[in-house]
């Protein structure tokens, strides 16, 4: 009886290790998804904050004939 309980504990430990590894992989995928999202969406929006005013200045200067 005790051996059976020990075997079950051992099986549960193996399963818990597998679950932990799976969770860590999933966490890393989410981390990289967030990094890629920031790189492809947020950074260009920040860049637009600097480019749009310069474009408006150039466009308005050309429209006035300066």
Buried (B, 14 or more C-beta within 10 A) or exposed (E): EEEEEEEEEEEEEEEEEEEEEEEEEEEEEEEEEEEEEEEEEEEEEEEEEEEEEEEEEEEEEEEEEE
